[in-house]
Amino acid sequence: MRKGKLTVVGAGPGDVDLITLKGIKALQRADVVLYDALVSTELLEYATNAEKIFVGKRKGCYAYQQEQINDLIVERATHGLQVVRLKGGDPFVFGRGAEEMEYVSGYGIDVAVVPGISSSVSVPASQNIPVTKRGTAESFWVITGTTKEHKLSTDVALAAKSNATVIILMGMSKLGEIMELFKREGKENIPVAIIQNGTTENEKIGVSTVASIEDKAREQQLSNPAIIIIGEVVNHRQKLLDIQNEYQNQGKELLEKI
């Protein structure tokens, strides 16, 4: 009998072109694909011979509870099927990939992971925001904004004390609390960017400071799924635009002289 297997695959931040070649190959071999809400359904076209099952969460509504997802994987894999668990971003960055692999391994099922491009660094990069920059930021924190108890992670308060870039995922519902922690550290003027639906055609961005980012978020109607980036590196985006505009203006002046 053919032996089943679970392969946990990172789909990347949203743009279908940002999945890895190894991830595509896993989809092409799949008999079953269990995919999340933040995964582009275009990627399912690579899984030509697979059963596709949506197991994601949308606006607090679960298609399946985590225990049911675990059982689905075990049921299909024990029948000798190649199961792909397709997750947004990287499955080991707040993606429960490790938990699912542990559970399935307990049934003697082979497991593997295909890393994905994490939204925590790629979404800021897509808007020309580096998470580190020489002379500006020597490190970065990636923190979940909401724990499994639906509370703000205590790590945010620690991060607010540092000079690092702070990247918060799933934190829009706690935006006010997060900014308050930075204000307590005297960082009202630190730049902040919020990027919603990063790397997709529906992408939106708001840029402001710790003191006024809540107003900007309301003004631009920014909400989840979004990434919050806090740090001086956010200014690189505007600096790059200024350099490009200056270069274009200089070019126009030269043409006018000619």
C-alpha positions as CSV (number, residue, x, y, z in Angstrom):
1,M,0.0,0.0,0.0
2,R,1.2,3.5,-0.9
3,K,2.4,5.4,2.2
4,G,0.8,8.7,2.9
5,K,2.6,11.9,3.9
6,L,2.0,15.4,5.1
7,T,3.9,18.2,3.5
8,V,3.3,21.6,5.1
9,V,3.9,24.3,2.4
10,G,4.3,28.1,2.8
11,A,2.4,29.9,0.1
12,G,4.2,33.3,0.7
13,P,2.6,36.6,1.5
14,G,-0.2,36.8,-1.1
15,D,1.3,37.4,-4.6
16,V,1.1,34.0,-6.3
17,D,4.5,34.5,-7.9
18,L,6.1,34.5,-4.4
19,I,5.5,30.8,-3.7
20,T,8.7,28.8,-4.0
21,L,9.3,26.3,-6.9
22,K,9.5,23.5,-4.3
23,G,6.1,24.5,-3.0
24,I,4.7,24.3,-6.6
25,K,6.2,20.8,-7.0
26,A,4.5,19.7,-3.8
27,L,1.1,20.9,-5.0
28,Q,1.6,19.1,-8.3
29,R,2.2,15.8,-6.4
30,A,-0.7,16.3,-4.0
31,D,-3.7,14.1,-3.6
32,V,-5.3,16.4,-1.1
33,V,-4.7,20.1,-0.4
34,L,-6.0,21.7,2.8
35,Y,-5.7,25.5,2.4
36,D,-6.2,28.6,4.5
37,A,-8.1,31.8,4.0
38,L,-5.0,33.9,3.2
39,V,-3.9,31.6,0.4
40,S,-4.6,32.7,-3.2
41,T,-6.9,30.2,-4.8
42,E,-4.9,30.7,-8.0
43,L,-2.3,28.4,-6.4
44,L,-4.7,25.5,-6.3
45,E,-4.5,25.4,-10.1
46,Y,-1.1,23.7,-9.7
47,A,-2.8,20.9,-7.7
48,T,-4.5,19.4,-10.8
49,N,-5.3,16.0,-9.4
50,A,-6.0,16.9,-5.8
51,E,-9.1,17.2,-3.6
52,K,-9.2,20.8,-2.4
53,I,-10.5,21.5,1.1
54,F,-10.9,25.0,2.5
55,V,-10.0,25.0,6.2
56,G,-9.4,28.6,6.9
57,K,-10.8,31.3,9.1
58,R,-12.6,34.4,7.9
59,K,-13.7,37.2,10.3
60,G,-13.7,34.9,13.3
61,C,-15.6,32.1,11.6
62,Y,-13.9,28.7,11.3
63,A,-14.6,26.4,8.5
64,Y,-12.9,23.7,10.6
65,Q,-11.6,23.7,14.2
66,Q,-7.9,22.9,14.5
67,E,-8.7,19.4,15.9
68,Q,-10.9,18.7,12.9
69,I,-8.0,19.8,10.6
70,N,-5.6,17.5,12.4
71,D,-8.1,14.6,12.0
72,L,-8.6,15.3,8.3
73,I,-4.9,15.1,7.7
74,V,-4.5,11.9,9.6
75,E,-7.5,10.3,7.9
76,R,-6.3,11.1,4.4
77,A,-2.6,10.3,5.0
78,T,-3.4,6.9,6.6
79,H,-5.2,6.0,3.4
80,G,-1.9,6.5,1.5
81,L,-2.6,10.0,0.2
82,Q,-0.1,12.8,-0.3
83,V,-1.5,15.6,1.8
84,V,-0.4,19.2,1.4
85,R,-1.3,21.7,4.1
86,L,-1.0,25.1,2.3
87,K,-0.5,28.1,4.6
88,G,0.0,31.8,4.0
89,G,3.5,33.2,4.5
90,D,5.8,30.8,6.2
91,P,4.2,27.9,8.1
92,F,6.6,28.2,11.0
93,V,5.9,31.9,11.6
94,F,2.6,32.0,13.5
95,G,1.2,29.4,11.1
96,R,0.7,26.3,13.4
97,G,2.7,24.3,11.0
98,A,4.9,22.8,13.8
99,E,1.8,21.9,15.8
100,E,0.2,20.0,12.9
101,M,3.4,18.2,12.1
102,E,3.8,17.1,15.7
103,Y,0.2,15.8,15.9
104,V,0.4,13.8,12.6
105,S,3.8,12.4,13.5
106,G,2.2,10.8,16.5
107,Y,0.3,8.5,14.1
108,G,3.5,7.3,12.4
109,I,2.9,9.5,9.3
110,D,5.9,11.0,7.5
111,V,6.0,14.8,7.5
112,A,8.0,17.5,5.7
113,V,7.9,21.3,5.4
114,V,8.5,23.6,2.5
115,P,9.4,27.0,3.9
116,G,7.6,30.0,2.5
117,I,8.4,33.7,2.2
118,S,7.2,35.2,5.4
119,S,4.9,38.2,5.2
120,S,6.7,39.7,8.2
121,V,9.7,40.8,6.0
122,S,8.4,40.5,2.4
123,V,5.3,42.7,2.8
124,P,7.4,45.7,4.2
125,A,10.0,45.0,1.5
126,S,7.3,45.2,-1.2
127,Q,6.7,48.8,-0.1
128,N,10.4,49.6,0.1
129,I,10.6,49.3,3.8
130,P,13.7,47.3,5.0
131,V,13.4,45.7,8.4
132,T,17.1,46.3,9.0
133,K,19.3,49.2,7.7
134,R,22.8,50.1,8.6
135,G,22.9,53.0,11.0
136,T,19.1,52.8,11.6
137,A,18.1,49.3,12.8
138,E,20.4,46.5,13.8
139,S,17.6,43.9,14.5
140,F,13.9,43.3,14.3
141,W,11.2,41.7,16.3
142,V,8.3,39.8,14.8
143,I,5.5,39.5,17.3
144,T,1.9,38.3,17.2
145,G,-0.5,41.0,18.2
146,T,-3.1,38.6,19.6
147,T,-2.2,35.5,21.6
148,K,-4.4,32.4,21.7
149,E,-6.0,33.9,24.8
150,H,-7.0,36.9,22.6
151,K,-4.7,39.2,24.6
152,L,-1.8,41.4,23.5
153,S,1.5,39.7,23.6
154,T,3.7,40.8,26.6
155,D,6.6,40.8,24.2
156,V,5.3,44.1,22.6
157,A,6.1,46.0,25.8
158,L,9.7,44.6,25.7
159,A,10.1,45.4,22.0
160,A,8.9,49.0,22.7
161,K,11.9,49.5,24.9
162,S,14.4,48.5,22.2
163,N,15.8,50.3,19.2
164,A,14.8,47.5,16.9
165,T,12.2,47.5,14.1
166,V,9.0,46.0,15.5
167,I,6.8,44.0,13.1
168,I,3.4,43.0,14.5
169,L,1.1,40.5,12.8
170,M,-2.6,40.1,13.5
171,G,-2.5,43.3,15.7
172,M,-5.0,45.7,14.2
173,S,-7.6,44.9,16.9
174,K,-5.0,45.9,19.5
175,L,-3.6,49.0,17.6
176,G,-4.5,51.4,20.4
177,E,-2.9,49.3,23.1
178,I,0.3,48.8,21.0
179,M,0.7,52.5,20.4
180,E,0.2,53.3,24.0
181,L,3.1,51.1,25.0
182,F,5.4,53.0,22.6
183,K,4.1,56.3,23.8
184,R,5.1,55.3,27.4
185,E,8.6,54.9,26.1
186,G,8.6,58.5,24.7
187,K,8.4,57.3,21.1
188,E,5.4,59.3,19.9
189,N,7.3,60.5,16.8
190,I,8.6,57.1,15.7
191,P,7.2,56.3,12.2
192,V,4.7,53.6,11.7
193,A,3.4,51.9,8.6
194,I,0.3,49.7,8.3
195,I,0.1,47.5,5.2
196,Q,-3.2,45.7,4.5
197,N,-3.4,42.8,2.0
198,G,0.3,43.1,1.2
199,T,1.6,42.1,-2.2
200,T,-1.9,41.7,-3.6
201,E,-3.9,43.8,-6.0
202,N,-6.0,45.0,-3.0
203,E,-3.0,46.3,-1.1
204,K,-3.4,49.4,1.0
205,I,-0.8,51.3,3.0
206,G,-1.0,54.0,5.7
207,V,2.1,55.8,7.0
208,S,2.2,58.1,10.1
209,T,3.7,58.1,13.6
210,V,3.0,56.4,16.8
211,A,1.1,59.5,17.9
212,S,-1.3,59.6,14.9
213,I,-1.3,56.2,13.2
214,E,-4.8,55.4,14.7
215,D,-6.3,58.4,13.0
216,K,-4.6,57.4,9.8
217,A,-5.9,53.8,10.1
218,R,-9.5,55.1,10.6
219,E,-9.1,57.6,7.7
220,Q,-7.9,55.0,5.3
221,Q,-10.1,52.2,6.7
222,L,-7.2,49.9,7.3
223,S,-8.0,46.5,8.9
224,N,-6.9,42.9,9.0
225,P,-5.2,41.2,7.4
226,A,-2.5,43.8,7.9
227,I,1.0,44.1,9.2
228,I,2.2,46.9,11.5
229,I,5.8,48.1,11.1
230,I,7.2,50.4,13.8
231,G,10.6,52.0,13.5
232,E,12.8,54.5,11.7
233,V,13.2,52.2,8.8
234,V,9.7,53.2,7.7
235,N,11.2,56.5,6.6
236,H,13.3,54.7,3.9
237,R,10.2,54.4,1.7
238,Q,9.7,58.2,1.5
239,K,13.4,58.9,1.3
240,L,13.6,56.6,-1.8
241,L,10.6,58.4,-3.3
242,D,12.3,61.8,-2.7
243,I,15.5,60.7,-4.3
244,Q,13.6,59.4,-7.4
245,N,11.6,62.6,-7.7
246,E,14.7,64.7,-7.4
247,Y,16.4,62.7,-10.1
248,Q,13.4,63.0,-12.4
249,N,13.3,66.8,-11.8
250,Q,17.0,67.2,-12.5
251,G,16.4,65.2,-15.8
252,K,13.6,67.6,-16.8
253,E,15.8,70.6,-16.1
254,L,18.6,69.2,-18.3
255,L,16.1,68.5,-21.1
256,E,14.8,72.1,-20.8
257,K,18.3,73.5,-21.1
258,I,19.0,71.3,-24.2
